[in-house]
Amino acid sequence: MGLLQHVVQNEAMKNDPKEIYGWRVFALACSACFGGMLFGWDIGSIGGIIVMPAFKKEFGITSAEASTLNSNIVSVLQAGCFFGSLIAYYVADRWGRRPALLIASGITLIGIVIQSTSTKQLTQLYLGRLISGFGVGAASMLTPLYVSENAPRAIRGGLTGLYQLFIAAGTMLSFWINYGTNKNFKPLNKTNTAWQVPLAMQALPALCLFFGLLLCNESPRWLARQDNWEKATSVLSKVTNLPPDHPYVQMELEEMRDQLENERRLIGGASFWDLQREMWTIKGNRNRALISIGIMVCQQMTGTNAINYYAPTIFLDLGIPSANTGLFATGIYGVVKMVTCAAFLLFAADSLGRRRSLLWTSIAQGLAMFVIGFYVRFDPPISGHPIPPVGYFALSCIFFFAAFFQFGWGPCCWIIVSEIPTARLRAMNVALAAATQWLFNFVVAQAVPHMLQDGHMGKAGYGTYFFFGSCCFSMFFYVWFLIPETKGMSLERMDDMYVSLPRPPLPPATRTTFLCFWICGVVDVDGIQLRCHGTCERQCR
């Protein structure tokens, strides 16, 4: 607790009781975030597997068809993830967040068994990756939702962002497993164990997710939605380490009651079409849904998964001399991602905040991509020749890009989309965001192998890096004008920013100027200031 008070700087940390930061909430978050490791393990392993000689020989992949088959192998998982994230919304709202996550882990295990036993024909591999995609996609939607609904508001950003940390950890572990199997299982072009072991070991996070969640509770906010207030009180008391009659527990429950009552009074029913009408006809809810969709499109357009999936190929294109060395460099890339993500969650997520982190990393990522693009365009690597000094700088920019991404666009997107929706729409909003992420993930996975080929985006695909760099620069303006700061706010207070519910008009004195919105990031709806987030000291008028 003493460490948290020193590294997390927000009002909620100062005011809320220290008992709520006990081991239970951290154990719950870590157990659920193995759902993120499912995703990370796959994106880390498949990129290395498709360049292994034994894998290419087993499935008869030639150089002429490699780009098409590789993009198909990688992207079939995203197709399953897209549908899995949408289906998971219904399961999570109907039967609860915890049972839905348990089902997701079981489906993923089935897909992993099918993948790792594939031989000769790609059909079985495609089927296994599609089934795994259903489970991984469901977990990608459920994990941040479940964690955000259980986390204390002062550290919600850090705990929800653990999802991204576990993605990075899974990616790193799978990178090194690829390197180890490719290096030690001989001969390289005959031993199927070299690629089957990395595929089979994806089962580890799925098993950890399943058995970890068996020891966890259901979300108290989902229980409140079911009008099971007795169980919601009991769970909230257990997670917060406070007695049921403690003022903090009663305050949380009262905020849940008020929000749910206001939402029900506003729309009435709770059917699928009632919720759709509530999401798209009420301005505040519609804005939140569109922001969630937009921020996930932006996350994929950074180009992060272009590097994640095809890192060994990209390192080879930039002058790394062999597949094995490329896998080693990819392993270092994974370490950088995990370490920087951990640093962000510890020191910045709930102190620096979401908005500022997204702003500065947009520019930094764009610069890193442009450096790589200029190197490939003007001084491209030549096979058999040593890498020039500028080449080493360009290679280092891949690692800088990874660090910048993990300090902003990696964890912040999942934090924001899981915390801004109203209680009744939270699962649907996160499902839409996750489905959007997987849809554009699929597009990137399909497009990048072709973009990197000569003739599509310039020689050696240098235009690929300029394209993603330009997208990163444009995201600065998206965040500047549309993303508010949410650190330290309870989930029930998000409505204050978006006016999703009817509220009395504010006096003219609270009308804001456009300049003040730029300076301190106040949320402005129809010219009315709803809340100043304290990022500037003067009063906004």
N, C-alpha and C positions, 0 to 999 in steps of 0.2 A: 504493500500500500504506500509506503514512503517513497519508493521509486516511482510509482504512478503519479503521485502528487508533484514530483519534480519534473517529469517529462511531459505530462498532459496538462496543458494550460487552458482551461475554459471554466466558465462559471459553474457548470454542473458539477465538476470535480470538487470545487470549493464548498458547494452547498449540500450535496447528497451525502448520506451516511456512509462511512467507510466500510461497513460490513458487507455492502452489496458487491464489493470487488473480491469476493472469496474464490476459492479454487473451483467451485462447481461451475461457475459461468465460463471459466477458461477451459475446463475439461469438456463442457458441452460444445463450445465453439470449435475446439480442436477435433472432437469426434466427428462433427458434421462436416468440417472442412476437408476431410478425406474425400468428399465428393468432388472438391476441386482438384485433388491429386489424381483422380481418375482421368480428368481432362489433360492435365499436365503430363502425365505419364505417357499418354498416347501421342500427343503432339511431339514429345521428345523422342519417343522410340521409333515412330514410323519413318521420320525423315532420315534416320541413320540406317534403318533396315533396308529401305529401297535402294541404297547404294552399295549394300554388301554383295560381293561376288556370288556367294552361295545362294542368296535369295534370287538374284537375277537369273542364275543358271537353273534353279529349281522351277521357276515359272516361265522360263524362256523369254525373258525381256531383253530385247536388242536395243542398241543405241538409237536406231531409227524410230522406234515406238516408245522409247523410255519416257519422254515428256508427257505423252497422252496417258499411258498406263499409270505412271506415277501420280499424276493429278487425279485419276480415277480412284486409285487405291487410297489416297489421302482423303479425298473429298466425300467418299461414300459414308464415312463416319459422320460428317457434318450434316448430310441429308437425314440420317437417323436422329441426330441431335436436334434438328429443327422440329421434327414432329414430336420427339420425346419431351421437349420443353413445353410445348403447347398442351399435350395430353396430361402432363404432370400438374398443370393448373387445376384441372377438374378433380384429380385424385387428391391433391393437397387441400382443396376446399371442401371436398365431400367427406374424406376420411381422416384428414389431419396431415400435418407436415412430417411428423416422424414416421408413420406407416408408409407414406409415399417415398421417403428416402430409403427405407428398408427394401421396398420393392425395386427401386432404381438400382441398388447395389446387387440384388439378385439377378436382374436382367443383364447387367454388365458382366457378371461372372459367366453367364451362359454364352454371351458373345465372345468372351475371351477364350473359352474352351474351344469354340468352333474355329476361331482364328488360328490358334496355336497348333491345331492338328491339321491345318491345310497342307496339301501337297499337290504338286503338278498343275492343277487347275485353279485359276483365280476366282472361280465362282464361289467356292466355299469361303475364301478369304473375304470376298465382298459381302457375303451373307453374314459372316461373323462380325465384320466391322459395322454393318448396318444395325444389327441387334445391339451391339455394344453402344452404338450411337443413341439408341432409345434411352438406355440407362444413363449414359454420360450427360445427355441433354437434359433429362429430368433432374439429375443432381445439380446441374449448373443453374437451374431455376430455383430449386428447393433450398440449396445450402445458404445463399445469402438471405433468403426470405426467413428461414428458420432461425438463423443466428441473429438477425436484426430484431426479430420479435422477442428474443430472450435477453438481449444485451442491455446493460445499463447505458443511459444516454451519453454519459461522459466519455465512455470508451467504445461506443457503438461503431465508430469509424474504424478503430483498430481491430476490433473483434470481427466485424464483417469483412474487413480487408484481409483477414487471415485466409479467406478463400483464395485470394490472389497469391498469397505466400505459399499455400499448399500447391497451387498450380505450378509456381516456380520451383518448389522443392521436387515435385513429381517430374518436371521437365529435366531438372539437373540430374536426379538419380537415374532416369532412363538414358540420358546422354552418356553417363559413365558406364552403365551396364552395356550399352551398345559398343562402346570403346573396348571394354574388357572382353566381351565375347568375341568381337571381331579380331582382337589381338591374340587371344589365347586358344581359340578353337581352330585347329588346323586339320586339313588344308583349307584355305579360305574359300576356294571355289567349290567345295564338295560338302562341307559339314553344315547340315541344316540346323544343328543345335545353335549355331551362331546367331540365327534370327528367331528361332523358336523360343529360346530362353527369354529374350526381351519381351516378346509378345505374352508369354505365359506369366511373367512376373507382374503384369498389369493387374493380376488378381489380388496382389497384396493390399493396395489401397481399398479395393472393393470389400475385402474381408474386414479390414480395419473399420471401414464405415459401418458395416453391418453389425459387428459385435460392439463397437463403441456406442451406437445408437440404442442398442438393447438396454444400456445402462442410463439412458437420458430420458428426460421428461418431454411431454408434448408442449407446444407453444402456448403460453398463458393467453395470448391475444386470440389464437384460434379457439381456445376453450371459451373465451368471453363471447366470441361471435356465435357460439352454439348455445349461449345462455347457461352454460355450466359454470356459474360463478363460484360455487363451492370448490370445484376442482381448480379453477383458475386461481383462486386465492391461495389454495394449498401449494400449487406449483410455484407461484410467484414468491411465496414465503420461503420455499425451499431454495430457489435460485438466488434470492437476495440475502439469505442467512438472517432474515428478520422475522419476528413473530407476525401472525396474520393481522393483528390489530395495530401494528406499528404505523405511524402517520405516513411514512414513505410508501408502504404497501397500499394503504387506503387511498393515497393520492393517485397512485398509478391506476388502481382499479376505478376510481372516480373519473379519471380522464378517459379510460376505455369506455365506460358507460356513457359519458357525455357524447363522445364522438360517434359511437354506434347508434345512439338514440337520434342524434341529429341527422345522420345519414339515412336511417330508416324513415324518419319523418319526411325527409326531402323526397325520397323516391318511392318508398313503400315496400314493394316486394323484393325478393332476393333471388329471383330466377336469373338464368343466364342473360335473357334479353333485358331484364330490369337493370342488371349490372352494366350491360353494354350501353344502355341509354344513360345511365349515371356517368359512365366514363366519357362518352362522346358528346353529350348535349350540355353538360355543365362545364363552363369555361375553365375553371381551375383544374378539374380532373382531366379535361382534354389537353390542357397545357402540360400537365405532368406526364401524360402518356406520350405525347409528342417529344418532350424532352428526353424521356427514357429511350425511345426509339432512336432519336437523333444521336444521343451520346454513344450508343452502341455501334451505330454506323461509323461514327468518328473513330471509335476504338479500333475497329478493324482496318480502317483506312490509314492508320499510322504505319501499317506494313509489318507490324510485330509478328503476325503469324506467317507472313511470307518468309521471315527469317527462322521462326520456330520450326516450321515444317521442312524447309529446304536449306537449313543452315549448312550441312555438310556439302551440298551442291554449291552454295554460294561461296563458301570458303575455298572450294576448289577453283571456282571461277575467278576469285580474287588472287590466286597465285599459290595457295597451299598445295604442296607437291603430291600428296597421296590421300586416298580415302581414309586411311588410318589416322594420319595427322589431322585431317579435317574433322574426324570424330573427336580427337583430343581437343582441338580448338573449340568445338561445339560444347564439350564438357565444361571448359572454362567459361564459356558464354552462359551456361546454366548456373554456375556458381555465382557469377556476377548478378544475374537476375534475382537469385534467392537472397543474397546478402543485402542488396539495395532495397528489395521489397521489405525485408525485416527492419531495416533502418527507417524506412518511411512509416511503417506501422507503429514503431516505437516512438519516434521523435516528431512526426509531422501530421499524421492522419487526424488527430484530435487537437492539435496545437496550431500548426500552420493552416490546416483546414483543407477542404476539397477544392475550392475555387482557385486559390492561389497556386496550389500544386498543379492543377490542370493548365493554368495560364503559362507558367514559366517552362514547363516540360514540353508544351506545344512547340515553342520556338527552338528549344534545345534539340528535340527529336528531328525537326526539320533541317537544322544545320548539320547534324550528323549524317542524315541521308544525302544531303547535297555534296558533302565532302566525298562520300563513297562514289556518287555519280560522276563527279568531276575526275576522280582517279580513273574510273573505268573508261570515261570518254577520252581523256587527253593523254593518259600514260598507262594504258592497259597492260596487265601482266602477260608475259610471253612464256609459253611452256618451255621448261628446261632452263630458264634463266632465273637468277636470284631475284627476290622481291626488292624493288627499289625502296628508299627511305619513305617516300610519300605513300608507297603501298602499305607499309607497316602502320602509318598514321591512319590510312583508310580502314585497315583491318581493326585498329583500335576503336574506330568510330562505331563499329558494330557493337562492341562491348559498351561504349558510352551510350549508344542508343538503348541498349537493354536496361542500363541503369536509369536513364531518364524515364523510360516507359514504366518501370516499376515504382518510380517516385511520383507518378501521377495517373496516367491513363490506364494503367493496369488495375490497381485496386480501387481507385476513386469511382470509376464507372459503376462497379458492382455495389459500392457503398451507397451511391446516390439513388440508383433505381430501386433499391430495396427499402429506402427510408422515406422517400417523398410521397408515396401514394397514401390514400386513406385506407382505413382498416379493411373495409369491405372489398376494395379494389386492389389490395396489395398483391395478392397472388396472381391476379390477371395481369397487372402492370408488369410484374417481374417476368411473367411468362412471355409477354410480348417483347420485352427487352431481350430476354435470352434467345427467343426465336429469331429476332432480328440479328443478334450477334452471330448465331449459327448460320443464318442465311448468307450474310456477307463473309463469314469465315469460309463457307463453301465457295463463294465467288472467288475469293483470294486464292484458295487452294487449287481451284481449277485454272485460274488465269496465270499465276506466277511462273510455272514452268515454261509456258509459251512466251511470256513477257521477257524472260531471261535469254531466250534464243536470239541469235543474230537475225536482224531484219524486222522483228516485230516492234521493239522499242529501242532501236539503234544498235550499233555494234556491241556485242556482249551484253545487251540489255541494259545499257547505262540509263536509258530513259525510265526504267522501272524505279530507280532510286529518286530521280527528279519528281516522278509522279507522286510517290508516297511522301517525299519531303514537302511538296506543295500542299498536299492534303493536311499535313501537320501544321503548317503555317496558317492555313485557313481556319483550323480548329480554335486558334487563339481568339478569333472574333466570335465564334459560336459560344465559347465559354464566357467571354467578356460581356456579351449582351443578354445571355439567356440562363446562365447557371448561377443560382444564389449560393450563399454559404449556409451550411446546415450543421456545422459542428456544434456539439453540446446541446442540441434541441431534442426534446422528446418526440417520439413518433406522432403523438397526438397533437403536437403544436405545429406540425407542418401545414395544417390548414390555414394557419394565420398568414402564411406567405402567399398562398395561391387563391384564397377566397373561394374555395370550392363550396362553402356553405354560406347562406344568406347572413349578412352582418350589417349592423347599422352603419350609415355613412359617416366617414370621418370628417372632422372640421376642416375648413379650407387651409388652416395653418399647417396641416400635415402634408399638403401637396408638395411633391418633390420637384426639383429641377433635374433636367437631364444630366447636368454636370455632376450632381450629387450621386446619381446612379452610377456614373462612371467611377467616381472617387471611392465610394464605400460599398458599392454593390447592393444597395437596398433593392428589395423586390418592389417593382412598380407595376400596378395593375390599373389601367385606365387613369393614369396620372395620380393615383392615391398611394401614399406611402403606407405600407402595412407594418413594416418592421425595419429598424436600422440594426444591422448586425454588429455594430461596434467596431468596424474596421477603420473608421475615422472618428475623430474626437468631437467634431463640431456637430451641431444639431442640423438635421436635414429639413429644409423648408422649400 
